[in-house]
Amino acid sequence: MFTPSFNLARLARVLLAGAGLLALQWLGDGVVARLGWPVPGALVGLLVLLAGLLLWGGVPQALDDVSTPLLRHLMLLLIPSVAAVGASAALLMAHGLVFVLAAVPVTALTVVATAWTLQRLLKRGRP
């Protein structure tokens, strides 16, 4: 049964988890700006999140509630990046070979890592 206090408590946990994700992004941006690292601040924030989840031992339900819709609509978040690549077509044509030499191995590595992770998760879920 749904009670108003239960829904309000869940909403508060979800909002806190969303604020935590934003705080990790800002923390990562601050670390990168302060140390002058040539990596995106969001990546540093994600690494901090990964470390926290490893210490926690899993994903809290409120964080799962926030991240699932974001991951479900991830392609919408990538539209500005794709548009920027299209707008820089001349630059891409000038450095196309370098782009392909960088993009192909990274994409292959991502596919291999994802397949390996999925296999491990599926084996863990079996009795």
C-alpha positions as CSV (number, residue, x, y, z in Angstrom):
1,M,0.0,0.0,0.0
2,F,1.2,3.5,-0.9
3,T,1.2,6.0,1.9
4,P,2.0,9.7,1.5
5,S,4.9,9.4,4.0
6,F,6.4,6.5,2.1
7,N,6.2,8.3,-1.2
8,L,7.6,11.5,0.3
9,A,10.5,9.6,1.9
10,R,11.3,7.9,-1.4
11,L,11.1,11.2,-3.3
12,A,13.5,12.7,-0.8
13,R,16.0,9.8,-1.2
14,V,15.8,10.1,-5.0
15,L,16.4,13.8,-4.9
16,L,19.3,13.3,-2.6
17,A,20.8,10.7,-4.9
18,G,20.4,13.1,-7.9
19,A,22.0,15.9,-5.9
20,G,24.8,13.5,-5.1
21,L,25.4,12.8,-8.8
22,L,25.6,16.5,-9.5
23,A,27.9,17.0,-6.6
24,L,30.3,14.3,-7.9
25,Q,30.3,16.0,-11.3
26,W,31.1,19.4,-9.7
27,L,33.8,17.7,-7.5
28,G,35.4,16.1,-10.6
29,D,35.3,19.5,-12.4
30,G,36.9,21.2,-9.5
31,V,39.6,18.6,-9.1
32,V,40.4,18.8,-12.9
33,A,40.5,22.6,-12.8
34,R,42.6,22.7,-9.7
35,L,45.2,20.1,-10.8
36,G,45.1,21.0,-14.5
37,W,44.5,17.4,-15.6
38,P,43.6,16.9,-19.3
39,V,40.6,14.7,-18.6
40,P,36.9,15.6,-18.3
41,G,35.8,16.4,-14.8
42,A,32.8,14.1,-15.2
43,L,35.2,11.2,-15.7
44,V,36.8,12.0,-12.3
45,G,33.4,12.3,-10.8
46,L,32.5,8.9,-12.2
47,L,35.6,7.3,-10.8
48,V,34.8,8.7,-7.4
49,L,31.3,7.3,-7.8
50,L,32.7,3.9,-8.8
51,A,35.0,3.9,-5.7
52,G,32.0,4.8,-3.5
53,L,29.8,2.0,-5.0
54,L,32.6,-0.5,-4.5
55,L,32.9,0.5,-0.9
56,W,29.1,0.5,-0.4
57,G,28.9,-3.0,-2.0
58,G,26.2,-2.2,-4.5
59,V,24.0,0.5,-6.0
60,P,21.5,2.0,-3.5
61,Q,17.9,1.8,-4.7
62,A,17.5,5.7,-4.8
63,L,20.6,6.0,-7.0
64,D,19.2,3.2,-9.3
65,D,15.9,5.1,-9.5
66,V,17.7,8.2,-10.6
67,S,20.2,6.6,-13.0
68,T,17.9,4.2,-14.8
69,P,15.9,6.8,-16.7
70,L,19.1,8.7,-17.5
71,L,20.7,5.5,-18.9
72,R,17.5,4.6,-20.8
73,H,17.6,7.9,-22.6
74,L,21.4,8.2,-23.0
75,M,21.3,8.7,-26.7
76,L,19.3,12.0,-26.2
77,L,22.2,13.3,-24.1
78,L,24.7,12.5,-26.9
79,I,22.8,14.5,-29.6
80,P,24.8,17.7,-29.0
81,S,28.1,15.8,-29.4
82,V,27.0,14.2,-32.6
83,A,25.8,17.6,-33.9
84,A,29.2,19.1,-33.0
85,V,31.0,16.4,-35.0
86,G,28.7,17.2,-38.0
87,A,29.4,20.9,-37.7
88,S,33.2,20.2,-37.7
89,A,33.1,18.1,-40.9
90,A,36.0,20.1,-42.5
91,L,38.2,19.5,-39.4
92,L,37.2,15.8,-39.4
93,M,38.1,15.4,-43.0
94,A,41.5,17.0,-42.4
95,H,42.3,14.7,-39.6
96,G,40.1,11.7,-40.5
97,L,42.8,9.1,-40.4
98,V,43.8,10.0,-36.9
99,F,40.2,10.0,-35.9
100,V,39.6,6.5,-37.3
101,L,42.9,5.2,-35.8
102,A,41.7,6.5,-32.4
103,A,38.0,5.6,-32.6
104,V,38.2,2.1,-33.9
105,P,40.4,0.6,-31.2
106,V,38.6,2.4,-28.4
107,T,35.2,1.3,-29.8
108,A,36.5,-2.3,-30.0
109,L,37.8,-2.2,-26.5
110,T,34.5,-0.8,-25.2
111,V,32.6,-3.7,-26.9
112,V,35.0,-6.3,-25.5
113,A,34.8,-4.8,-22.0
114,T,31.0,-4.7,-22.1
115,A,30.7,-8.3,-23.4
116,W,33.1,-9.5,-20.7
117,T,31.2,-7.7,-18.0
118,L,27.8,-9.0,-19.2
119,Q,29.1,-12.5,-19.3
120,R,30.4,-12.2,-15.7
121,L,27.1,-10.7,-14.5
122,L,25.0,-13.4,-16.3
123,K,27.2,-16.2,-14.7
124,R,26.8,-14.6,-11.3
125,G,23.0,-14.6,-11.7
126,R,22.7,-18.3,-12.4
127,P,22.2,-20.8,-9.5
